[in-house]
Structures are given as C-alpha cells and as structure tokens.
C-alpha cells in the first residue's frame, strides 16, 4: 500500500483497492516477532526489512502459505513457498 500512496492515490481509492485485494490481515504475535528476529541473521545479506521478516514469520506459522513478493532475491531463502508478482 505504501507504493499506492507514493503514487498519490486518495485515501478512499486506496481503501477500495485494498478491499478488492481480499488480503487477510493478521496482528503480529509474540511468537511471530521472535521468529522475525531469528530470521535477521539469515536474511540480513538480502536486505530484508523487519516487515519482510514478519511476513515470513506469519507464512511459516500458517503452514504452507505462499509469501507474495516482487523481490526475486528471496529465492535464496529456504523453507518458504514464494509467489513472485513481477
């Protein structure tokens, strides 16, 4: 959504777009925060942000969930299923 707002999309249009995507939103749990922290040494060289690592932690917890990303460098991360959007 950051990219949507960077392009000057109105709040109303951004919310409409978000709703159309039908993405489940999950609050960050303590176990996911810990998993994201443990991913730091493994993903640091790839430049993953805290948000990126939180997504990976959630996917790991959801067992079999696909992580959606445009960053092909993530292919180097083992143990996850990725869907690349570009």
PDB file of N, CA, C and O in Angstrom:
ATOM      1  N   UNK A   1       0.822  -1.182   0.000  1.00  0.00           N
ATOM      2  CA  UNK A   1       0.000   0.000   0.000  1.00  0.00           C
ATOM      3  C   UNK A   1       0.868   1.249   0.000  1.00  0.00           C
ATOM      4  O   UNK A   1       0.437   2.307  -0.458  1.00  0.00           O
ATOM      5  N   UNK A   2       2.092   1.130   0.513  1.00  0.00           N
ATOM      6  CA  UNK A   2       2.985   2.285   0.502  1.00  0.00           C
ATOM      7  C   UNK A   2       3.179   2.815  -0.915  1.00  0.00           C
ATOM      8  O   UNK A   2       3.185   4.025  -1.140  1.00  0.00           O
ATOM      9  N   UNK A   3       3.335   1.908  -1.854  1.00  0.00           N
ATOM     10  CA  UNK A   3       3.532   2.310  -3.250  1.00  0.00           C
ATOM     11  C   UNK A   3       2.290   2.997  -3.796  1.00  0.00           C
ATOM     12  O   UNK A   3       2.396   3.935  -4.586  1.00  0.00           O
ATOM     13  N   UNK A   4       1.121   2.542  -3.384  1.00  0.00           N
ATOM     14  CA  UNK A   4      -0.129   3.158  -3.828  1.00  0.00           C
ATOM     15  C   UNK A   4      -0.176   4.606  -3.351  1.00  0.00           C
ATOM     16  O   UNK A   4      -0.505   5.510  -4.118  1.00  0.00           O
ATOM     17  N   UNK A   5       0.156   4.818  -2.074  1.00  0.00           N
ATOM     18  CA  UNK A   5       0.142   6.181  -1.539  1.00  0.00           C
ATOM     19  C   UNK A   5       1.252   7.037  -2.143  1.00  0.00           C
ATOM     20  O   UNK A   5       1.060   8.235  -2.347  1.00  0.00           O
ATOM     21  N   UNK A   6       2.415   6.441  -2.433  1.00  0.00           N
ATOM     22  CA  UNK A   6       3.505   7.190  -3.062  1.00  0.00           C
ATOM     23  C   UNK A   6       3.081   7.734  -4.423  1.00  0.00           C
ATOM     24  O   UNK A   6       3.568   8.777  -4.860  1.00  0.00           O
ATOM     25  N   UNK A   7       2.184   7.034  -5.080  1.00  0.00           N
ATOM     26  CA  UNK A   7       1.715   7.463  -6.406  1.00  0.00           C
ATOM     27  C   UNK A   7       0.594   8.496  -6.318  1.00  0.00           C
ATOM     28  O   UNK A   7       0.037   8.904  -7.337  1.00  0.00           O
ATOM     29  N   UNK A   8       0.264   8.918  -5.094  1.00  0.00           N
ATOM     30  CA  UNK A   8      -0.716   9.976  -4.923  1.00  0.00           C
ATOM     31  C   UNK A   8      -2.157   9.524  -4.896  1.00  0.00           C
ATOM     32  O   UNK A   8      -3.065  10.339  -5.062  1.00  0.00           O
ATOM     33  N   UNK A   9      -2.384   8.240  -4.690  1.00  0.00           N
ATOM     34  CA  UNK A   9      -3.744   7.720  -4.630  1.00  0.00           C
ATOM     35  C   UNK A   9      -4.466   8.289  -3.413  1.00  0.00           C
ATOM     36  O   UNK A   9      -3.880   8.414  -2.338  1.00  0.00           O
ATOM     37  N   UNK A  10      -5.723   8.627  -3.586  1.00  0.00           N
ATOM     38  CA  UNK A  10      -6.509   9.161  -2.469  1.00  0.00           C
ATOM     39  C   UNK A  10      -6.757   8.070  -1.430  1.00  0.00           C
ATOM     40  O   UNK A  10      -6.678   6.880  -1.738  1.00  0.00           O
ATOM     41  N   UNK A  11      -7.055   8.480  -0.203  1.00  0.00           N
ATOM     42  CA  UNK A  11      -7.350   7.519   0.858  1.00  0.00           C
ATOM     43  C   UNK A  11      -8.516   6.616   0.463  1.00  0.00           C
ATOM     44  O   UNK A  11      -8.466   5.402   0.660  1.00  0.00           O
ATOM     45  N   UNK A  12      -9.541   7.207  -0.084  1.00  0.00           N
ATOM     46  CA  UNK A  12     -10.736   6.454  -0.475  1.00  0.00           C
ATOM     47  C   UNK A  12     -10.408   5.410  -1.547  1.00  0.00           C
ATOM     48  O   UNK A  12     -10.829   4.257  -1.446  1.00  0.00           O
ATOM     49  N   UNK A  13      -9.656   5.818  -2.569  1.00  0.00           N
ATOM     50  CA  UNK A  13      -9.284   4.878  -3.631  1.00  0.00           C
ATOM     51  C   UNK A  13      -8.346   3.803  -3.112  1.00  0.00           C
ATOM     52  O   UNK A  13      -8.436   2.651  -3.537  1.00  0.00           O
ATOM     53  N   UNK A  14      -7.458   4.153  -2.212  1.00  0.00           N
ATOM     54  CA  UNK A  14      -6.540   3.169  -1.638  1.00  0.00           C
ATOM     55  C   UNK A  14      -7.308   2.118  -0.839  1.00  0.00           C
ATOM     56  O   UNK A  14      -7.016   0.926  -0.937  1.00  0.00           O
ATOM     57  N   UNK A  15      -8.288   2.556  -0.050  1.00  0.00           N
ATOM     58  CA  UNK A  15      -9.091   1.605   0.726  1.00  0.00           C
ATOM     59  C   UNK A  15      -9.907   0.696  -0.195  1.00  0.00           C
ATOM     60  O   UNK A  15     -10.071  -0.491   0.088  1.00  0.00           O
ATOM     61  N   UNK A  16     -10.412   1.249  -1.286  1.00  0.00           N
ATOM     62  CA  UNK A  16     -11.154   0.444  -2.264  1.00  0.00           C
ATOM     63  C   UNK A  16     -10.249  -0.609  -2.881  1.00  0.00           C
ATOM     64  O   UNK A  16     -10.635  -1.770  -3.018  1.00  0.00           O
ATOM     65  N   UNK A  17      -9.038  -0.197  -3.253  1.00  0.00           N
ATOM     66  CA  UNK A  17      -8.062  -1.133  -3.811  1.00  0.00           C
ATOM     67  C   UNK A  17      -7.735  -2.223  -2.807  1.00  0.00           C
ATOM     68  O   UNK A  17      -7.713  -3.402  -3.161  1.00  0.00           O
ATOM     69  N   UNK A  18      -7.481  -1.848  -1.555  1.00  0.00           N
ATOM     70  CA  UNK A  18      -7.136  -2.813  -0.513  1.00  0.00           C
ATOM     71  C   UNK A  18      -8.254  -3.842  -0.347  1.00  0.00           C
ATOM     72  O   UNK A  18      -7.991  -5.041  -0.251  1.00  0.00           O
ATOM     73  N   UNK A  19      -9.504  -3.366  -0.314  1.00  0.00           N
ATOM     74  CA  UNK A  19     -10.646  -4.267  -0.153  1.00  0.00           C
ATOM     75  C   UNK A  19     -10.755  -5.235  -1.331  1.00  0.00           C
ATOM     76  O   UNK A  19     -11.114  -6.398  -1.150  1.00  0.00           O
ATOM     77  N   UNK A  20     -10.448  -4.756  -2.527  1.00  0.00           N
ATOM     78  CA  UNK A  20     -10.527  -5.600  -3.718  1.00  0.00           C
ATOM     79  C   UNK A  20      -9.483  -6.713  -3.709  1.00  0.00           C
ATOM     80  O   UNK A  20      -9.688  -7.764  -4.316  1.00  0.00           O
ATOM     81  N   UNK A  21      -8.370  -6.487  -3.025  1.00  0.00           N
ATOM     82  CA  UNK A  21      -7.306  -7.490  -2.974  1.00  0.00           C
ATOM     83  C   UNK A  21      -7.680  -8.689  -2.107  1.00  0.00           C
ATOM     84  O   UNK A  21      -7.127  -9.775  -2.284  1.00  0.00           O
ATOM     85  N   UNK A  22      -8.607  -8.506  -1.178  1.00  0.00           N
ATOM     86  CA  UNK A  22      -9.080  -9.574  -0.298  1.00  0.00           C
ATOM     87  C   UNK A  22      -7.930 -10.268   0.425  1.00  0.00           C
ATOM     88  O   UNK A  22      -7.840 -11.496   0.452  1.00  0.00           O
ATOM     89  N   UNK A  23      -7.061  -9.462   1.005  1.00  0.00           N
ATOM     90  CA  UNK A  23      -5.908  -9.968   1.745  1.00  0.00           C
ATOM     91  C   UNK A  23      -6.269 -10.067   3.217  1.00  0.00           C
ATOM     92  O   UNK A  23      -6.797  -9.121   3.802  1.00  0.00           O
ATOM     93  N   UNK A  24      -5.981 -11.216   3.811  1.00  0.00           N
ATOM     94  CA  UNK A  24      -6.189 -11.379   5.248  1.00  0.00           C
ATOM     95  C   UNK A  24      -5.123 -10.604   6.000  1.00  0.00           C
ATOM     96  O   UNK A  24      -3.943 -10.671   5.656  1.00  0.00           O
ATOM     97  N   UNK A  25      -5.527  -9.880   7.012  1.00  0.00           N
ATOM     98  CA  UNK A  25      -4.606  -9.131   7.848  1.00  0.00           C
ATOM     99  C   UNK A  25      -4.549  -9.812   9.210  1.00  0.00           C
ATOM    100  O   UNK A  25      -5.581 -10.118   9.805  1.00  0.00           O
ATOM    101  N   UNK A  26      -3.332 -10.045   9.697  1.00  0.00           N
ATOM    102  CA  UNK A  26      -3.136 -10.714  10.974  1.00  0.00           C
ATOM    103  C   UNK A  26      -2.297  -9.824  11.884  1.00  0.00           C
ATOM    104  O   UNK A  26      -1.296  -9.262  11.439  1.00  0.00           O
ATOM    105  N   UNK A  27      -2.683  -9.688  13.137  1.00  0.00           N
ATOM    106  CA  UNK A  27      -1.830  -8.949  14.072  1.00  0.00           C
ATOM    107  C   UNK A  27      -0.553  -9.748  14.338  1.00  0.00           C
ATOM    108  O   UNK A  27      -0.555 -10.977  14.267  1.00  0.00           O
ATOM    109  N   UNK A  28       0.514  -9.051  14.639  1.00  0.00           N
ATOM    110  CA  UNK A  28       1.793  -9.712  14.924  1.00  0.00           C
ATOM    111  C   UNK A  28       1.764 -10.286  16.333  1.00  0.00           C
ATOM    112  O   UNK A  28       1.529  -9.572  17.307  1.00  0.00           O
ATOM    113  N   UNK A  29       2.005 -11.577  16.422  1.00  0.00           N
ATOM    114  CA  UNK A  29       2.038 -12.240  17.728  1.00  0.00           C
ATOM    115  C   UNK A  29       3.458 -12.214  18.286  1.00  0.00           C
ATOM    116  O   UNK A  29       4.418 -11.928  17.570  1.00  0.00           O
ATOM    117  N   UNK A  30       3.570 -12.512  19.552  1.00  0.00           N
ATOM    118  CA  UNK A  30       4.893 -12.564  20.185  1.00  0.00           C
ATOM    119  C   UNK A  30       5.759 -13.638  19.540  1.00  0.00           C
ATOM    120  O   UNK A  30       6.955 -13.426  19.338  1.00  0.00           O
ATOM    121  N   UNK A  31       5.171 -14.789  19.212  1.00  0.00           N
ATOM    122  CA  UNK A  31       5.960 -15.859  18.584  1.00  0.00           C
ATOM    123  C   UNK A  31       6.421 -15.464  17.186  1.00  0.00           C
ATOM    124  O   UNK A  31       7.518 -15.836  16.770  1.00  0.00           O
ATOM    125  N   UNK A  32       5.594 -14.713  16.458  1.00  0.00           N
ATOM    126  CA  UNK A  32       5.999 -14.245  15.135  1.00  0.00           C
ATOM    127  C   UNK A  32       7.101 -13.202  15.236  1.00  0.00           C
ATOM    128  O   UNK A  32       8.023 -13.185  14.421  1.00  0.00           O
ATOM    129  N   UNK A  33       7.006 -12.336  16.232  1.00  0.00           N
ATOM    130  CA  UNK A  33       8.058 -11.331  16.439  1.00  0.00           C
ATOM    131  C   UNK A  33       9.385 -12.016  16.731  1.00  0.00           C
ATOM    132  O   UNK A  33      10.430 -11.592  16.237  1.00  0.00           O
ATOM    133  N   UNK A  34       9.345 -13.069  17.531  1.00  0.00           N
ATOM    134  CA  UNK A  34      10.561 -13.830  17.837  1.00  0.00           C
ATOM    135  C   UNK A  34      11.104 -14.498  16.580  1.00  0.00           C
ATOM    136  O   UNK A  34      12.308 -14.471  16.325  1.00  0.00           O
ATOM    137  N   UNK A  35      10.209 -15.098  15.796  1.00  0.00           N
ATOM    138  CA  UNK A  35      10.640 -15.752  14.554  1.00  0.00           C
ATOM    139  C   UNK A  35      11.248 -14.737  13.590  1.00  0.00           C
ATOM    140  O   UNK A  35      12.243 -15.030  12.927  1.00  0.00           O
ATOM    141  N   UNK A  36      10.655 -13.542  13.507  1.00  0.00           N
ATOM    142  CA  UNK A  36      11.194 -12.485  12.642  1.00  0.00           C
ATOM    143  C   UNK A  36      12.590 -12.077  13.103  1.00  0.00           C
ATOM    144  O   UNK A  36      13.475 -11.841  12.281  1.00  0.00           O
ATOM    145  N   UNK A  37      12.784 -11.996  14.408  1.00  0.00           N
ATOM    146  CA  UNK A  37      14.109 -11.647  14.942  1.00  0.00           C
ATOM    147  C   UNK A  37      15.128 -12.731  14.614  1.00  0.00           C
ATOM    148  O   UNK A  37      16.271 -12.431  14.269  1.00  0.00           O
ATOM    149  N   UNK A  38      14.710 -13.999  14.722  1.00  0.00           N
ATOM    150  CA  UNK A  38      15.629 -15.104  14.413  1.00  0.00           C
ATOM    151  C   UNK A  38      15.974 -15.168  12.927  1.00  0.00           C
ATOM    152  O   UNK A  38      17.002 -15.738  12.561  1.00  0.00           O
ATOM    153  N   UNK A  39      15.131 -14.593  12.066  1.00  0.00           N
ATOM    154  CA  UNK A  39      15.414 -14.567  10.626  1.00  0.00           C
ATOM    155  C   UNK A  39      16.434 -13.501  10.246  1.00  0.00           C
ATOM    156  O   UNK A  39      16.979 -13.537   9.142  1.00  0.00           O
ATOM    157  N   UNK A  40      16.699 -12.566  11.131  1.00  0.00           N
ATOM    158  CA  UNK A  40      17.604 -11.449  10.814  1.00  0.00           C
ATOM    159  C   UNK A  40      18.971 -11.920  10.331  1.00  0.00           C
ATOM    160  O   UNK A  40      19.417 -11.470   9.276  1.00  0.00           O
ATOM    161  N   UNK A  41      19.660 -12.810  11.059  1.00  0.00           N
ATOM    162  CA  UNK A  41      20.997 -13.216  10.576  1.00  0.00           C
ATOM    163  C   UNK A  41      20.943 -13.928   9.222  1.00  0.00           C
ATOM    164  O   UNK A  41      21.870 -13.808   8.420  1.00  0.00           O
ATOM    165  N   UNK A  42      19.873 -14.660   8.969  1.00  0.00           N
ATOM    166  CA  UNK A  42      19.740 -15.429   7.730  1.00  0.00           C
ATOM    167  C   UNK A  42      19.432 -14.534   6.536  1.00  0.00           C
ATOM    168  O   UNK A  42      19.831 -14.839   5.412  1.00  0.00           O
ATOM    169  N   UNK A  43      18.727 -13.436   6.771  1.00  0.00           N
ATOM    170  CA  UNK A  43      18.247 -12.602   5.666  1.00  0.00           C
ATOM    171  C   UNK A  43      18.931 -11.248   5.560  1.00  0.00           C
ATOM    172  O   UNK A  43      18.648 -10.477   4.643  1.00  0.00           O
ATOM    173  N   UNK A  44      19.818 -10.961   6.481  1.00  0.00           N
ATOM    174  CA  UNK A  44      20.455  -9.635   6.502  1.00  0.00           C
ATOM    175  C   UNK A  44      21.149  -9.304   5.182  1.00  0.00           C
ATOM    176  O   UNK A  44      21.033  -8.187   4.679  1.00  0.00           O
ATOM    177  N   UNK A  45      21.866 -10.271   4.626  1.00  0.00           N
ATOM    178  CA  UNK A  45      22.605 -10.010   3.383  1.00  0.00           C
ATOM    179  C   UNK A  45      21.670  -9.736   2.201  1.00  0.00           C
ATOM    180  O   UNK A  45      22.096  -9.175   1.191  1.00  0.00           O
ATOM    181  N   UNK A  46      20.402 -10.130   2.322  1.00  0.00           N
ATOM    182  CA  UNK A  46      19.422  -9.887   1.261  1.00  0.00           C
ATOM    183  C   UNK A  46      18.699  -8.563   1.445  1.00  0.00           C
ATOM    184  O   UNK A  46      17.929  -8.146   0.580  1.00  0.00           O
ATOM    185  N   UNK A  47      18.948  -7.896   2.578  1.00  0.00           N
ATOM    186  CA  UNK A  47      18.351  -6.592   2.831  1.00  0.00           C
ATOM    187  C   UNK A  47      16.897  -6.621   3.254  1.00  0.00           C
ATOM    188  O   UNK A  47      16.189  -5.628   3.083  1.00  0.00           O
ATOM    189  N   UNK A  48      16.431  -7.738   3.803  1.00  0.00           N
ATOM    190  CA  UNK A  48      15.037  -7.808   4.224  1.00  0.00           C
ATOM    191  C   UNK A  48      14.779  -6.905   5.413  1.00  0.00           C
ATOM    192  O   UNK A  48      15.573  -6.838   6.351  1.00  0.00           O
ATOM    193  N   UNK A  49      13.656  -6.213   5.357  1.00  0.00           N
ATOM    194  CA  UNK A  49      13.254  -5.318   6.440  1.00  0.00           C
ATOM    195  C   UNK A  49      12.569  -6.122   7.544  1.00  0.00           C
ATOM    196  O   UNK A  49      12.304  -7.315   7.396  1.00  0.00           O
ATOM    197  N   UNK A  50      12.291  -5.442   8.644  1.00  0.00           N
ATOM    198  CA  UNK A  50      11.533  -6.068   9.721  1.00  0.00           C
ATOM    199  C   UNK A  50      10.165  -6.510   9.194  1.00  0.00           C
ATOM    200  O   UNK A  50       9.710  -7.608   9.512  1.00  0.00           O
ATOM    201  N   UNK A  51       9.515  -5.680   8.404  1.00  0.00           N
ATOM    202  CA  UNK A  51       8.217  -6.037   7.826  1.00  0.00           C
ATOM    203  C   UNK A  51       8.299  -7.278   6.953  1.00  0.00           C
ATOM    204  O   UNK A  51       7.427  -8.144   7.011  1.00  0.00           O
ATOM    205  N   UNK A  52       9.353  -7.363   6.140  1.00  0.00           N
ATOM    206  CA  UNK A  52       9.567  -8.541   5.299  1.00  0.00           C
ATOM    207  C   UNK A  52       9.681  -9.793   6.158  1.00  0.00           C
ATOM    208  O   UNK A  52       9.067 -10.820   5.871  1.00  0.00           O
ATOM    209  N   UNK A  53      10.474  -9.689   7.212  1.00  0.00           N
ATOM    210  CA  UNK A  53      10.684 -10.845   8.084  1.00  0.00           C
ATOM    211  C   UNK A  53       9.420 -11.216   8.846  1.00  0.00           C
ATOM    212  O   UNK A  53       9.197 -12.391   9.135  1.00  0.00           O
ATOM    213  N   UNK A  54       8.599 -10.241   9.173  1.00  0.00           N
ATOM    214  CA  UNK A  54       7.309 -10.519   9.832  1.00  0.00           C
ATOM    215  C   UNK A  54       6.393 -11.286   8.879  1.00  0.00           C
ATOM    216  O   UNK A  54       5.670 -12.186   9.307  1.00  0.00           O
ATOM    217  N   UNK A  55       6.416 -10.941   7.608  1.00  0.00           N
ATOM    218  CA  UNK A  55       5.632 -11.683   6.619  1.00  0.00           C
ATOM    219  C   UNK A  55       6.093 -13.134   6.534  1.00  0.00           C
ATOM    220  O   UNK A  55       5.276 -14.052   6.470  1.00  0.00           O
ATOM    221  N   UNK A  56       7.395 -13.329   6.536  1.00  0.00           N
ATOM    222  CA  UNK A  56       7.939 -14.697   6.510  1.00  0.00           C
ATOM    223  C   UNK A  56       7.541 -15.466   7.760  1.00  0.00           C
ATOM    224  O   UNK A  56       7.184 -16.641   7.680  1.00  0.00           O
ATOM    225  N   UNK A  57       7.599 -14.813   8.908  1.00  0.00           N
ATOM    226  CA  UNK A  57       7.234 -15.466  10.164  1.00  0.00           C
ATOM    227  C   UNK A  57       5.766 -15.896  10.142  1.00  0.00           C
ATOM    228  O   UNK A  57       5.434 -16.992  10.593  1.00  0.00           O
ATOM    229  N   UNK A  58       4.895 -15.042   9.624  1.00  0.00           N
ATOM    230  CA  UNK A  58       3.482 -15.389   9.525  1.00  0.00           C
ATOM    231  C   UNK A  58       3.288 -16.560   8.570  1.00  0.00           C
ATOM    232  O   UNK A  58       2.546 -17.492   8.880  1.00  0.00           O
ATOM    233  N   UNK A  59       3.941 -16.525   7.420  1.00  0.00           N
ATOM    234  CA  UNK A  59       3.813 -17.614   6.450  1.00  0.00           C
ATOM    235  C   UNK A  59       4.265 -18.934   7.060  1.00  0.00           C
ATOM    236  O   UNK A  59       3.653 -19.975   6.823  1.00  0.00           O
ATOM    237  N   UNK A  60       5.322 -18.891   7.834  1.00  0.00           N
ATOM    238  CA  UNK A  60       5.817 -20.094   8.491  1.00  0.00           C
ATOM    239  C   UNK A  60       4.780 -20.641   9.461  1.00  0.00           C
ATOM    240  O   UNK A  60       4.567 -21.851   9.534  1.00  0.00           O
ATOM    241  N   UNK A  61       4.144 -19.758  10.199  1.00  0.00           N
ATOM    242  CA  UNK A  61       3.136 -20.163  11.171  1.00  0.00           C
ATOM    243  C   UNK A  61       1.869 -20.691  10.493  1.00  0.00           C
ATOM    244  O   UNK A  61       1.192 -21.561  11.041  1.00  0.00           O
ATOM    245  N   UNK A  62       1.549 -20.176   9.320  1.00  0.00           N
ATOM    246  CA  UNK A  62       0.345 -20.594   8.605  1.00  0.00           C
ATOM    247  C   UNK A  62       0.534 -21.905   7.839  1.00  0.00           C
ATOM    248  O   UNK A  62      -0.405 -22.372   7.194  1.00  0.00           O
ATOM    249  N   UNK A  63       1.688 -22.491   7.892  1.00  0.00           N
ATOM    250  CA  UNK A  63       1.975 -23.804   7.297  1.00  0.00           C
ATOM    251  C   UNK A  63       1.479 -23.926   5.853  1.00  0.00           C
ATOM    252  O   UNK A  63       0.300 -24.180   5.605  1.00  0.00           O
ATOM    253  N   UNK A  64       2.372 -23.746   4.942  1.00  0.00           N
ATOM    254  CA  UNK A  64       2.046 -23.914   3.529  1.00  0.00           C
ATOM    255  C   UNK A  64       1.591 -22.653   2.826  1.00  0.00           C
ATOM    256  O   UNK A  64       1.306 -22.676   1.629  1.00  0.00           O
ATOM    257  N   UNK A  65       1.519 -21.552   3.558  1.00  0.00           N
ATOM    258  CA  UNK A  65       1.118 -20.286   2.924  1.00  0.00           C
ATOM    259  C   UNK A  65       2.219 -19.827   1.979  1.00  0.00           C
ATOM    260  O   UNK A  65       3.404 -20.041   2.234  1.00  0.00           O
ATOM    261  N   UNK A  66       1.819 -19.207   0.908  1.00  0.00           N
ATOM    262  CA  UNK A  66       2.774 -18.661  -0.045  1.00  0.00           C
ATOM    263  C   UNK A  66       3.062 -17.209   0.310  1.00  0.00           C
ATOM    264  O   UNK A  66       2.150 -16.446   0.628  1.00  0.00           O
ATOM    265  N   UNK A  67       4.328 -16.834   0.254  1.00  0.00           N
ATOM    266  CA  UNK A  67       4.744 -15.454   0.506  1.00  0.00           C
ATOM    267  C   UNK A  67       4.765 -14.734  -0.833  1.00  0.00           C
ATOM    268  O   UNK A  67       5.448 -15.165  -1.762  1.00  0.00           O
ATOM    269  N   UNK A  68       4.022 -13.640  -0.934  1.00  0.00           N
ATOM    270  CA  UNK A  68       3.942 -12.878  -2.177  1.00  0.00           C
ATOM    271  C   UNK A  68       4.953 -11.740  -2.117  1.00  0.00           C
ATOM    272  O   UNK A  68       4.959 -10.948  -1.175  1.00  0.00           O
ATOM    273  N   UNK A  69       5.806 -11.668  -3.132  1.00  0.00           N
ATOM    274  CA  UNK A  69       6.850 -10.641  -3.176  1.00  0.00           C
ATOM    275  C   UNK A  69       7.222 -10.340  -4.624  1.00  0.00           C
ATOM    276  O   UNK A  69       6.993 -11.149  -5.524  1.00  0.00           O
ATOM    277  N   UNK A  70       7.794  -9.175  -4.824  1.00  0.00           N
ATOM    278  CA  UNK A  70       8.342  -8.813  -6.124  1.00  0.00           C
ATOM    279  C   UNK A  70       9.869  -8.946  -6.117  1.00  0.00           C
ATOM    280  O   UNK A  70      10.515  -8.727  -7.141  1.00  0.00           O
ATOM    281  N   UNK A  71      10.438  -9.300  -4.981  1.00  0.00           N
ATOM    282  CA  UNK A  71      11.883  -9.347  -4.811  1.00  0.00           C
ATOM    283  C   UNK A  71      12.416 -10.756  -5.077  1.00  0.00           C
ATOM    284  O   UNK A  71      12.313 -11.636  -4.223  1.00  0.00           O
ATOM    285  N   UNK A  72      12.974 -10.958  -6.245  1.00  0.00           N
ATOM    286  CA  UNK A  72      13.463 -12.287  -6.649  1.00  0.00           C
ATOM    287  C   UNK A  72      14.642 -12.783  -5.813  1.00  0.00           C
ATOM    288  O   UNK A  72      14.940 -13.977  -5.814  1.00  0.00           O
ATOM    289  N   UNK A  73      15.308 -11.888  -5.108  1.00  0.00           N
ATOM    290  CA  UNK A  73      16.421 -12.303  -4.246  1.00  0.00           C
ATOM    291  C   UNK A  73      15.937 -13.232  -3.142  1.00  0.00           C
ATOM    292  O   UNK A  73      16.722 -13.988  -2.569  1.00  0.00           O
ATOM    293  N   UNK A  74      14.649 -13.172  -2.846  1.00  0.00           N
ATOM    294  CA  UNK A  74      14.101 -14.016  -1.783  1.00  0.00           C
ATOM    295  C   UNK A  74      14.165 -15.496  -2.130  1.00  0.00           C
ATOM    296  O   UNK A  74      14.018 -16.343  -1.249  1.00  0.00           O
ATOM    297  N   UNK A  75      14.382 -15.822  -3.401  1.00  0.00           N
ATOM    298  CA  UNK A  75      14.523 -17.229  -3.796  1.00  0.00           C
ATOM    299  C   UNK A  75      15.609 -17.931  -2.988  1.00  0.00           C
ATOM    300  O   UNK A  75      15.565 -19.147  -2.801  1.00  0.00           O
ATOM    301  N   UNK A  76      16.584 -17.160  -2.509  1.00  0.00           N
ATOM    302  CA  UNK A  76      17.699 -17.726  -1.758  1.00  0.00           C
ATOM    303  C   UNK A  76      17.293 -18.181  -0.353  1.00  0.00           C
ATOM    304  O   UNK A  76      18.050 -18.896   0.304  1.00  0.00           O
ATOM    305  N   UNK A  77      16.130 -17.782   0.105  1.00  0.00           N
ATOM    306  CA  UNK A  77      15.676 -18.133   1.451  1.00  0.00           C
ATOM    307  C   UNK A  77      14.987 -19.492   1.393  1.00  0.00           C
ATOM    308  O   UNK A  77      13.991 -19.657   0.689  1.00  0.00           O
ATOM    309  N   UNK A  78      15.501 -20.438   2.111  1.00  0.00           N
ATOM    310  CA  UNK A  78      14.982 -21.803   2.086  1.00  0.00           C
ATOM    311  C   UNK A  78      13.853 -21.974   3.101  1.00  0.00           C
ATOM    312  O   UNK A  78      13.796 -21.287   4.120  1.00  0.00           O
ATOM    313  N   UNK A  79      12.958 -22.909   2.791  1.00  0.00           N
ATOM    314  CA  UNK A  79      11.903 -23.259   3.715  1.00  0.00           C
ATOM    315  C   UNK A  79      10.607 -22.502   3.535  1.00  0.00           C
ATOM    316  O   UNK A  79       9.708 -22.619   4.367  1.00  0.00           O
ATOM    317  N   UNK A  80      10.486 -21.726   2.466  1.00  0.00           N
ATOM    318  CA  UNK A  80       9.276 -20.955   2.203  1.00  0.00           C
ATOM    319  C   UNK A  80       8.824 -21.175   0.770  1.00  0.00           C
ATOM    320  O   UNK A  80       9.623 -21.489  -0.112  1.00  0.00           O
ATOM    321  N   UNK A  81       7.535 -21.005   0.560  1.00  0.00           N
ATOM    322  CA  UNK A  81       6.983 -21.054  -0.794  1.00  0.00           C
ATOM    323  C   UNK A  81       6.694 -19.610  -1.207  1.00  0.00           C
ATOM    324  O   UNK A  81       6.015 -18.878  -0.487  1.00  0.00           O
ATOM    325  N   UNK A  82       7.211 -19.206  -2.367  1.00  0.00           N
ATOM    326  CA  UNK A  82       7.068 -17.831  -2.821  1.00  0.00           C
ATOM    327  C   UNK A  82       6.220 -17.746  -4.074  1.00  0.00           C
ATOM    328  O   UNK A  82       6.244 -18.642  -4.917  1.00  0.00           O
ATOM    329  N   UNK A  83       5.473 -16.665  -4.187  1.00  0.00           N
ATOM    330  CA  UNK A  83       4.770 -16.275  -5.396  1.00  0.00           C
ATOM    331  C   UNK A  83       5.336 -14.920  -5.781  1.00  0.00           C
ATOM    332  O   UNK A  83       5.215 -13.956  -5.025  1.00  0.00           O
ATOM    333  N   UNK A  84       5.952 -14.842  -6.951  1.00  0.00           N
ATOM    334  CA  UNK A  84       6.588 -13.609  -7.411  1.00  0.00           C
ATOM    335  C   UNK A  84       5.637 -12.850  -8.320  1.00  0.00           C
ATOM    336  O   UNK A  84       5.095 -13.406  -9.276  1.00  0.00           O
ATOM    337  N   UNK A  85       5.442 -11.583  -8.014  1.00  0.00           N
ATOM    338  CA  UNK A  85       4.464 -10.787  -8.756  1.00  0.00           C
ATOM    339  C   UNK A  85       5.058 -10.059  -9.961  1.00  0.00           C
ATOM    340  O   UNK A  85       4.312  -9.492 -10.759  1.00  0.00           O
ATOM    341  N   UNK A  86       6.347 -10.063 -10.105  1.00  0.00           N
ATOM    342  CA  UNK A  86       6.980  -9.468 -11.298  1.00  0.00           C
ATOM    343  C   UNK A  86       8.051 -10.383 -11.793  1.00  0.00           C
ATOM    344  O   UNK A  86       8.712 -10.079 -12.786  1.00  0.00           O
TER     345      UNK A  86
END
